[in-house]
Structures are given as structure tokens and as C-alpha cells.
Amino acid sequence: MHTTQMKIMKSNWLKMALACLVTMAAMLFTQGALAQPAPKQKIAVIISTLNNPWFVVLGETAKARAVELGYDATIFDSQNDTAKEAANFENVIASGYKAILFNPTDANGSIANVLKAKAAGIPVFCIDREINSTNAATAQMLSDSYSGCVKLGQYFVKTVGKEGEYAELLGIVGDNNTWNRSKGFHSVVDRYPGLKMVAQQSAEFDRAKGLEVMESILQAHPDIKAIFCGNDAMALGAYQALVTAGKADQVKLFGFDGADDAVKLIAEGKMAATGMQFPKTMARQSAEFADAYIKGKRDFPQKVPVLVELVTKDNVDKYGDYGKK
Amino acid sequence: MRAARWLIAVAIAVGLCWRFPLFHAIPLKTAVAEKAAAAFDPAEFAGTFWTNQLLPSLTKAVNSETLLPAIQADAAAAKTNYSRSVGMGGSYFYFLSGTGRVVAVSDDEVSLAINDSSTNKEVALQTGLVFGNALRDGTGLLNVNDYPNSQDFNAISEALNHIVETRVLPQLHNQAKVGAKIYFTGCAEVDDESSDLKPLKVIPIQTEPR
């Protein structure tokens, strides 16, 4: 073969080899890029406070269900402060979240935050606590606190009797649940004139404040027969105050939420009753609604009341772990 | 010259404030009256609702001669076919009417047998203090989504219950003699099927002697 021809063939062979290498490298690069999973869409879980185990369960369950459905989920704690809640919303709106599962701090004060998210095209699903608007959130999963406390009120009259002094611990005054619970309870108990409420104070749904407020109430009113608390955290604080005062066996204690510690006290005969909300049911449903929204669904019921069940010594064995066994 | 400029600036500022006031002063009495007018009045609402919507809808109640045998035959199927529920949870409501024979009268109940040949307490008309949401939620005429603040929606229940206690129950007490026949329409809430179906606990909306 002629030397020039051989050089040309060698050069062609080198070019072909180089082209093959480039093609293979490109294929490998492309395959690598294709194999890289797309970043997951994000869902935010904004909770009024994580300083209460009940809300921790609410937030963690919502997050877990969102993760099960294929999302990255993050919990934000508003620490019962509307300013912190507003900052959480700003952060979430700026960070590309696709939906917000929201437990508000204030029925009126939280509306502006929800509207901001709505304006940014982010759907908000309220859990447990209501906002006083029907055109801000996409949907609201709400415990039927009023009906639950009607049942509690009826059981209160049945166990305490139609006469005697009692005290009430209210939750956060800006929250509708506080008043729906109080009004449901009073819609029954106030019909019995012999039952006299001698003290009604807010302990802001907080266990430590429940203890503190109940200590002062017990000093001023040592003869009370019963205490109605707007949530179990306050009831557990009140129970500590009763134990310290040596009155735990004499005063009947009623709470609301269905917290595990309260259910245990009912089983031990140390607490009369609570209203079992279903935080896990509400939290899961909110995550499923968000998933459906992201996938294109738009017609949601604005408010979904969730039944509250009365837990007493007669049926306590059926309840635990923030729901029905 | 400088003073004239200041005067012009002040005049412009005053003019702007007059045209676009920064705040309005309203007499306290007027403000209170406006707030009261804007507030939801559950008693007034319930009275209008009772007359204009509830009473005209009574013909839509399911007949107890249909419902009670259906519950006895298959409670789950009866629930599917004749009940309504609100939101998530196990409780549900029946909106029913029928004629029954009084078989017992107590402080809190008038018990009726629907079947002529029976003496069983099949329906218990509730005649004591009325609590809960059976009337508000049992007919499907009112929707929670129409009320931004659920406290207003809950207040409707109390107002409707008050109407039952003051308008319906006094008549029923007069009609309730053992052996008498009574036509009734009302709502029943079923929370616990083991205790709430036999007898069906009905909050009466209307009763008539037959």
C-alpha cells in the first residue's frame, strides 16, 4: 500500500475512534443526567405551636403523609405568634413550596397570611383551627368542637349533678375553637341554674399556664366540684394543681383533645372525660387534599367538620394514640 | 417670598387633607350601632328560617313507615338510602315524619309505636331540654360553608333548639296521652347505633293530634 494512502487510512481510523469516544461519552453523560431524579415538589406544614404534643402529632402526621405521597415536607413552628406565622408564610412563599398545610394561630389575624399565599398561587389547607373567611383557604378540616362540647356538657351534668360550683379554663381568646368549645359546653350547663361557674380564665391552651391559673383559682374557690378545660394540656396542668392541693379525688376534671396523657388519666379514673378529636385523620386528609390540588383537582369543600367523640371511663379502652384503636 | 411659598404649601396640604382625609371621626354611639347592625343575629335568622324554609320543607321528610322497617332490615342500607351526614365522622341524621300511638310518657320523652299491632317504643319524641345540631344539620337546608365564622353557624343550633322548646314542646305535652295518636315531623341524630336506633330519638319540628 502506498505510504500516503496508509497515512490517510490511519488518520480516518483515529477520527472514527475519536468520534466513537465522543459519542459514548455523550451517551454516558446523557444517561447520567436522565438517571438523576427530578427534585421533589415541596409542601410546607405551618403549625401554631409545637409546645403541645397534640400539635406535634398534627404536624408530624401531615408531614409524614405528604412524604408518603412523594413530596419533600417541612414543618414550621409559629410559636403561637402571628408575627412568626407571617414570617413563616413569607419564607414559604419565597421558597417555591407548592402547598401549605396550615394550623392557624388566630381566626382573624391569620387570614392575611392565607391571602398572601393565595395571591402567590399557593393553596392553603387549614387543619383543626378555622380562619374567619370562606374565600381565602382552599379547604378547612375542622374539628366539630361545638358538638363535641355539647356532649361533654351533657356528660358533665350527668356526672357532676345539677348543683355545685365549677371553674372553666379557656384557650386562646382569638381562636374560634376556644369559643366553640366554651359555647357548646355552656349551651348545656347553663340550662341548670344550680351549676354555678365561679371562675373563668384563659390559660391559652398551655399546660404550665393551666397549672398556674388553677392554683390561684383553687385558692380563691376551694369548694369547686368540677373543672372544664378547653383542651387537655390545660387539663393536665389543672390536674397537677389538684394533686398539689390534695383535691384530685374530689374535683371532677374535663378536658378536650384526646391527648394520650388525658386518655390514660381517664383509664386510671383520675379524669372524668375528654373530647377525642382526630388529629391524624385531619392531618392526613389535608395532605391528600394538597396532593389532589397539585395534580389538578380544584373543587374542594370549603369546610369539612370532623366529628369529636366523647371519651369516658365507659369507653376509654377503645381510644388511644390520638384516635380510635 | 419664602413666607408666601410656605403659605401655598400649607394651603395645598390642607386642601389635600380636606379632599382625602386621613381618618374619619365617627360618634361612638354610631359606631356601636353599626357594629350591632352588622353582627349576626341568630334568633332573628332562626325565626325567619323556621317559617320560610323549614316548615315548607316538612313534606320532604321520609315516612317512618318506610324508614323504620328499612332500619330493622338493614341499618347500613337504610343509612345509605335515607340519612345525611356532615363532614367526616360516624354520626348521621334522619329527617322523618309519621303517625304513632303514644305508649309511654316521661319527663324527657313521648314514646310512640308506629306499627298498630305493636307496643314497642319505636320513636321517642324528645321533650326535655334540646341540645345539639340535629335540627340545623338534619334537613340539609343549611350549609356550614355559607358561614365564615362557625360560631355563627353554631349559634343557629341554639336558636332553633329554643324555638322547639318554646313553640313545639308545649303543644306536644298537651297532646301526649297514652293511647293518643300523634302525627310528627322531626330530626334524629344517630351517634351510637347501639343506643340511638331503638327507639329513634326524634327532636320534633311539628306535631299534630290524629
Interface residues (C-beta under 8 A of the other chain):
Chain A: A107 E130 N132 S133 T134 M141 L142 D144 Y146 S147 V150 G153 Q154 N176 W179 N180 K183 G184 S187 V188 R191 F278 T281 Q285 P301 Q302 K303 V304 P305 V306 L307 V308 E309
Chain B: V86 G87 M88 G89 G90 S91 L129 F131 G132 N133 V144 N145 D146 Y147 P148 N149 S150 Q151 N154 A155 S157 E158
